[in-house]
Amino acid sequence: MSGVDLPTPKGHYSHAARVGDLLFLSGQLPLDETGTPRTDLDLEGQAELVFANLDRVLAAAGAPRDALAQVRVYVTDVELWPRVDAVYRAWLGDHRPARCVVPVPALHWDSLPEAEAVAHVPTAEVENAVSPASP
């Protein structure tokens, strides 16, 4: 996707892929704008950064946060979920997309949360259609 205010992915993927009116946002970890993992942050700080990164991908697509139709959140311990959920609720406010919470044994760079999403973004509202990330 062109115009994302995030570093080019290091792997073989794009920050998002568009299929019709759906925008599929790749999993976002707590990486800062330079691509540095911020696992030095506490759980809440990591979660805020994960959701901010989803916002950056949405912004690059010209989509508002309320375009989110589904969010999948991964956490390394289900006991952490209430704390991540508090950040999630503050981030989304009254918007309530479908959601799935997935406890996992580990995430890249020892991150605690990761999130991916699907948004409904009518084609007419998007100027730059999603294109693969440059190598």
C-alpha positions as CSV (number, residue, x, y, z in Angstrom):
1,M,0.0,0.0,0.0
2,S,1.4,3.3,-1.0
3,G,1.4,6.2,1.5
4,V,1.5,4.2,4.7
5,D,3.3,6.1,7.5
6,L,5.1,3.0,8.5
7,P,8.4,1.4,7.4
8,T,8.2,-0.9,4.4
9,P,7.5,-4.4,5.6
10,K,10.6,-6.6,6.0
11,G,8.7,-9.7,5.0
12,H,6.9,-10.6,1.8
13,Y,3.6,-8.8,2.4
14,S,1.9,-5.4,2.3
15,H,0.5,-3.5,5.2
16,A,-2.9,-3.9,3.5
17,A,-4.5,-5.5,0.5
18,R,-7.7,-4.4,-1.1
19,V,-10.3,-6.7,-2.5
20,G,-13.4,-4.8,-3.8
21,D,-14.7,-2.7,-1.0
22,L,-12.8,-4.6,1.7
23,L,-9.4,-3.6,3.0
24,F,-7.5,-6.3,4.8
25,L,-5.0,-4.9,7.2
26,S,-1.9,-7.0,8.0
27,G,-1.0,-7.8,11.6
28,Q,0.5,-4.8,13.4
29,L,3.0,-5.2,16.2
30,P,4.2,-2.5,18.6
31,L,6.8,-1.1,16.2
32,D,7.6,2.6,16.1
33,E,7.7,4.8,13.0
34,T,11.3,3.6,12.3
35,G,10.3,-0.1,12.5
36,T,11.9,-0.6,15.9
37,P,10.1,-3.0,18.2
38,R,9.0,-1.2,21.3
39,T,8.9,-4.2,23.7
40,D,10.4,-1.9,26.3
41,L,6.9,-0.4,26.7
42,D,4.5,-1.8,29.2
43,L,1.5,-3.8,27.9
44,E,-0.7,-0.8,27.6
45,G,1.9,1.2,25.7
46,Q,2.4,-1.7,23.3
47,A,-1.3,-2.0,22.7
48,E,-1.6,1.7,22.1
49,L,1.2,1.5,19.5
50,V,-0.4,-1.5,17.8
51,F,-3.7,0.3,17.4
52,A,-2.0,3.5,16.3
53,N,-0.3,1.5,13.6
54,L,-3.7,0.2,12.4
55,D,-4.8,3.8,12.3
56,R,-1.8,4.7,10.1
57,V,-2.8,1.9,7.6
58,L,-6.4,3.1,7.6
59,A,-5.3,6.7,7.0
60,A,-3.2,5.7,4.1
61,A,-6.3,4.1,2.5
62,G,-8.4,7.2,3.3
63,A,-10.5,5.2,5.7
64,P,-11.9,6.3,9.0
65,R,-11.6,4.1,12.1
66,D,-15.3,3.4,12.0
67,A,-14.8,1.6,8.7
68,L,-13.4,-1.3,10.7
69,A,-15.7,-4.3,10.3
70,Q,-13.6,-6.9,12.1
71,V,-10.5,-6.8,14.4
72,R,-8.5,-9.8,15.5
73,V,-6.2,-9.3,18.5
74,Y,-3.5,-11.7,19.5
75,V,-2.1,-11.7,23.1
76,T,0.6,-13.9,24.5
77,D,-1.4,-14.7,27.7
78,V,-5.2,-14.6,27.9
79,E,-4.8,-13.1,31.4
80,L,-3.5,-10.0,29.7
81,W,-6.7,-9.5,27.8
82,P,-8.6,-7.3,30.3
83,R,-5.8,-4.7,30.1
84,V,-5.6,-4.8,26.3
85,D,-9.4,-4.6,26.1
86,A,-9.3,-1.4,28.1
87,V,-6.9,0.2,25.6
88,Y,-9.0,-1.3,22.7
89,R,-12.2,0.2,24.2
90,A,-10.6,3.6,24.5
91,W,-9.3,3.4,21.0
92,L,-12.6,2.5,19.4
93,G,-15.0,4.4,21.6
94,D,-18.6,3.7,20.6
95,H,-17.6,1.8,17.4
96,R,-18.0,-2.0,17.9
97,P,-16.7,-4.1,15.0
98,A,-16.8,-7.8,15.2
99,R,-13.8,-9.1,17.2
100,C,-11.8,-12.2,17.9
101,V,-9.2,-12.5,20.7
102,V,-6.6,-15.2,20.2
103,P,-4.2,-16.3,22.9
104,V,-0.9,-17.3,21.4
105,P,2.3,-18.7,22.9
106,A,4.6,-16.0,21.4
107,L,4.8,-13.1,19.0
108,H,7.6,-11.7,17.0
109,W,10.3,-9.7,19.0
110,D,8.6,-10.8,22.2
111,S,5.7,-8.4,21.6
112,L,2.7,-8.9,23.9
113,P,-0.1,-7.9,21.5
114,E,-0.7,-7.9,17.8
115,A,-3.8,-6.9,15.8
116,E,-5.1,-7.3,12.3
117,A,-8.3,-6.1,10.8
118,V,-10.8,-5.9,8.0
119,A,-12.4,-2.6,7.0
120,H,-15.2,-1.8,4.6
121,V,-14.0,1.0,2.4
122,P,-16.1,1.7,-0.7
123,T,-13.9,2.0,-3.8
124,A,-15.2,5.5,-4.6
125,E,-13.8,6.7,-1.3
126,V,-10.3,5.6,-2.0
127,E,-7.9,7.5,-4.2
128,N,-4.9,5.3,-4.0
129,A,-5.8,1.6,-4.4
130,V,-3.7,-0.7,-2.4
131,S,-0.6,-1.9,-4.2
132,P,2.1,-4.3,-3.1
133,A,4.9,-2.9,-1.0
134,S,8.1,-2.2,-2.9
135,P,10.9,-4.7,-2.2
